Amino acid sequence: MARDFASLRKRYNHHTIVGLLNQDTDQATAWTDAVYRASKNSIDVVAFSYYASTVALGRAKKKYGCGAYADAALGIVDPSHRSPFDRTLARYVDLARSLGKFVWVVAAAPCTHAPEGSGWGAVDAVAGGLWYADLLGRAAAGGARLVARQTLVGGVYGLLDSRTYAETPSAVVARVFVEHFGSEVLQVNAATPPHLSIFAHCGRGAATVAFLVVNVGNRTESLMLPRHGAGPVVLSLAASSPRAPAFEPSRLEARDSNAALRVEPFSATVAVVGRLAAPPATCSRAQPEHRPHRSKKKKKHRGWFSH
């Protein structure tokens, strides 16, 4: 197979053919890592699939899908399930770096679709959107270069409703992420309660920083952003419950500079600021395109950020 793939790349433009080897996270690492290493010369990307319920609750419950949770919506957004993803991603990042490759998360979902329908009203609701918002921020911060949701449409866990093809909350999150977050990732140094997660990228505009604050708790939080001279421009995707079928109507709005940022319960909040008092050097220019592999140099701390 490797020889056939090498022949294919020689015959056609190798820049348009990406060699990708993907493994499920519940497969034994003893042999999957060996397969990756043996395929080093044939692949460009180390990839893995990630079904959160399987990793968090154990392979024995994989067949139950979202039904493995006593309450699917609350189970999906349970903050205790974040650390297994961090550990899983870190392992693949280390493996990829040892091979000189990138890491992609090529099939991510809160839980498997089987039994079909077990996730209706949770995966396709606000719970799924909040889970996806946290995963996008977490994956980028951890070193993944691409995240692909399982799936665009089909089953219970697609970005589009498989019955109406309308956007689910997860699709709204994906669109907002692409619109406001550049490819340069910043590491945030901030202490938060377990139900609150904060991520930051260089914004799409020059000298801007875009923050993503995900609150899966049932109470309003307030947050002081780094001192800035422009903005913030804020978009709050919020709902009264993780079981809500959609986020409440929202739009970008300007907020008072350097005032506490109000973070609603069950929300994903985007805040874009400019003219920071201590701006990350990497955000001096607009970030419209995907960037190459990040440096392995030790990160330097500067206020909120390391880069």
Long-range contacts (C-beta under 8 A, 24 or more apart in sequence): 2-39, 2-41, 2-42, 5-42, 6-41, 6-42, 18-44, 18-45, 19-43, 19-44, 19-45, 20-44, 20-45, 20-47, 20-104, 20-106, 21-45, 21-46, 21-47, 22-47, 22-48, 22-49, 22-106, 22-107, 23-47, 23-48, 23-49, 24-48, 24-49, 24-51, 25-49, 25-50, 25-51, 25-54, 25-55, 25-88, 26-54, 26-55, 26-59, 26-62, 29-91, 33-95, 36-95, 36-99, 37-99, 40-99, 40-101, 43-101, 44-101, 44-102, 45-96, 45-101, 45-102, 45-103, 45-104, 46-92, 46-95, 46-96, 46-99, 46-101, 46-102, 46-103, 46-104, 47-103, 47-104, 47-105, 47-106, 48-88, 48-92, 48-103, 48-105, 48-106, 49-105, 49-106, 49-107, 49-108, 49-150, 50-85, 50-88, 50-105, 50-107, 50-108, 50-109, 51-108, 51-109, 51-110, 51-111, 51-112, 51-150, 52-76, 52-81, 52-84, 52-85, 52-108, 52-109, 52-110, 52-111, 52-131, 53-110, 53-111, 53-112, 54-111, 54-112, 55-81, 55-84, 55-85, 55-88, 56-80, 56-81, 56-84, 62-112, 63-112, 63-114, 63-115, 64-115, 64-118, 65-111, 65-112, 65-113, 65-114, 65-115, 65-118, 65-119, 65-156, 66-110, 66-111, 66-118, 66-119, 66-122, 66-123, 66-156, 67-115, 67-118, 68-111, 69-111, 72-111, 72-118, 72-119, 72-121, 72-122, 72-123, 72-127, 73-121, 73-122, 73-125, 73-126, 73-127, 73-241, 73-242, 73-243, 74-127, 74-242, 75-122, 76-110, 76-111, 76-122, 76-123, 76-127, 76-128, 76-130, 76-131, 76-242, 77-127, 77-130, 77-131, 77-216, 77-242, 79-194, 79-195, 79-197, 79-216, 80-194, 82-134, 82-138, 82-197, 85-135, 85-138, 85-139, 86-138, 86-142, 89-138, 89-139, 89-142, 89-143, 89-144, 90-142, 90-143, 93-142, 93-143, 93-144, 97-296, 102-145, 102-146, 102-293, 103-143, 103-144, 103-145, 104-144, 104-145, 104-146, 104-147, 104-148, 105-139, 105-144, 105-146, 105-147, 105-148, 106-146, 106-148, 107-148, 107-150, 107-151, 108-132, 108-135, 108-139, 108-147, 108-148, 108-149, 108-150, 109-149, 109-150, 109-157, 110-157, 111-157, 113-155, 113-156, 113-157, 116-155, 116-156, 117-156, 118-156, 119-156, 119-157, 120-156, 121-243, 121-245, 122-242, 122-243, 123-156, 123-157, 124-156, 124-157, 124-158, 124-161, 124-168, 124-169, 124-170, 124-245, 125-168, 125-169, 125-242, 125-243, 125-244, 125-245, 125-246, 126-169, 126-239, 126-241, 126-242, 126-243, 126-244, 126-245, 126-246, 126-247, 126-266, 127-242, 127-243, 128-157, 128-168, 128-169, 128-170, 129-168, 129-169, 129-170, 129-172, 129-173, 129-237, 129-247, 129-268, 130-169, 130-214, 130-216, 130-242, 130-266, 130-267, 130-268, 131-170, 132-169, 132-170, 132-173, 132-174, 133-173, 133-177, 133-212, 133-214, 133-237, 133-268, 134-197, 134-214, 134-216, 136-173, 136-174, 136-177, 136-212, 137-197, 137-199, 137-212, 137-214, 138-197, 138-199, 140-181, 140-185, 140-199, 140-201, 141-185, 141-187, 141-188, 141-199, 143-294, 145-290, 145-293, 149-174, 169-237, 169-239, 169-246, 169-247, 172-237, 172-246, 172-247, 173-237, 173-268, 176-235, 176-237, 176-268, 176-270, 177-212, 179-204, 180-204, 180-210, 180-235, 180-270, 180-272, 181-210, 181-212, 182-210, 182-283, 182-286, 182-287, 182-288, 183-287, 183-289, 183-290, 183-291, 184-282, 184-283, 184-287, 184-291, 184-307, 185-294, 186-280, 186-282, 186-283, 186-305, 186-306, 186-307, 187-299, 187-305, 187-306, 187-307, 188-304, 188-305, 189-301, 189-303, 189-304, 189-305, 189-306, 190-304, 193-217, 193-221, 196-221, 196-263, 198-223, 200-304, 200-305, 201-287, 202-280, 202-282, 202-283, 202-287, 203-272, 203-274, 203-283, 203-287, 204-286, 204-287, 204-288, 205-272, 205-274, 205-286, 206-283, 206-284, 206-285, 206-286, 207-274, 207-275, 207-279, 207-283, 207-284, 207-285, 208-272, 208-273, 208-274, 208-283, 209-272, 209-273, 209-274, 209-276, 209-279, 209-280, 209-283, 210-270, 210-271, 210-272, 211-269, 211-270, 211-271, 211-272, 211-273, 212-268, 212-269, 212-270, 213-261, 213-263, 213-267, 213-268, 213-269, 213-270, 213-271, 214-267, 214-268, 214-269, 215-263, 215-264, 215-265, 215-266, 215-267, 215-268, 215-269, 216-242, 216-266, 217-265, 217-266, 218-265, 218-266, 219-265, 220-262, 220-263, 220-264, 220-265, 221-262, 221-263, 222-260, 222-261, 222-262, 222-263, 223-260, 223-261, 223-263, 224-258, 224-260, 224-261, 225-258, 225-261, 225-271, 225-273, 226-273, 226-276, 226-277, 226-278, 226-303, 226-304, 226-305, 227-258, 227-276, 227-277, 227-278, 228-257, 228-258, 228-273, 228-274, 228-275, 228-276, 228-277, 229-257, 229-274, 229-275, 229-276, 229-277, 230-257, 230-273, 230-274, 230-275, 231-255, 231-257, 231-271, 231-272, 231-273, 231-274, 232-257, 232-261, 232-271, 232-272, 232-273, 233-271, 233-272, 233-273, 234-261, 234-269, 234-270, 234-271, 234-272, 235-269, 235-270, 236-263, 236-264, 236-267, 236-269, 236-270, 237-267, 237-268, 237-269, 237-270, 238-264, 238-265, 238-266, 238-267, 238-268, 238-269, 239-266, 239-267, 240-265, 240-266, 241-266, 242-266, 277-303, 278-302, 278-303, 278-304, 280-305, 280-307, 281-307, 282-307
